[in-house]
């Protein structure tokens, strides 16, 4: 598979996660933990899109801070994501899904998670489309 095709597929997967988060948060009785999970997954995949685009190895991790640091090594502008507390999305990757850590966010927190994923999306698309 070509490098460009891989980037496109990663973007599609990330877009689908973000789309699911948006649709669910607007539902009459939203599953807010699922919204946050999809927001985390979208942000994770967008960061991996940038790494694939930059021809870097993609670490097998859900830890957003680690992915941000990998992106910073390529382009220091990604430090903006640390300032925006994007790394807090990591909490929704695993912890939220297990009984000993069950946590159901409220709608404001879910919408904030979506906003954070959108910040990542905007930066990554800017970088991969404009160099």
C-alpha positions, 0 to 999 in steps of 0.5 A, spaced: 500 500 500 502 506 498 504 511 503 499 516 501 494 511 501 496 509 508 495 517 510 488 517 507 486 511 511 488 513 517 485 520 516 478 516 514 478 512 521 480 518 525 474 522 522 469 516 523 471 516 530 470 524 531 463 523 527 461 518 532 463 522 537 459 528 534 453 524 533 452 520 539 453 527 543 447 530 540 443 523 541 437 524 546 440 520 551 447 520 549 453 515 552 457 520 554 463 515 556 463 513 549 463 520 546 469 521 550 472 514 548 471 516 540 474 523 541 480 520 544 481 515 539 480 520 534 486 524 537 490 518 537 489 517 530 490 524 527 497 524 531 498 517 528 496 520 521 502 526 522 507 521 524 505 516 518 505 522 513 512 524 516 514 517 515 516 516 522 514 509 526 508 509 529 508 507 536 503 502 539 500 506 544 494 510 546 498 515 550 496 521 547 502 525 551 507 520 548 504 521 541 505 528 541 512 528 543 513 524 537 510 529 533 514 535 537 520 531 535 518 532 527 515 539 528 515 543 535 509 546 533 505 540 536 507 543 543 501 547 542 497 541 544 501 540 550 499 547 552 491 545 550 491 539 555 490 535 549 494 529 553 488 529 558 484 525 553 488 519 554 484 517 560 478 516 556 482 510 552 482 505 557 481 507 564 474 509 563 472 502 560 473 498 566 469 497 572 474 499 578 475 506 574 468 507 571 467 514 570 461 517 566 463 524 564 457 529 563 455 532 557 460 538 558 466 534 559 464 530 553 463 536 548 470 538 551 473 532 549 470 533 542 473 540 542 480 537 543 480 532 538 478 537 533 484 541 535 488 535 534 485 534 527 486 542 525 493 542 526 494 535 523 491 537 517 494 543 516 501 540 517 500 534 512 496 539 507 501 545 507 507 542 509 
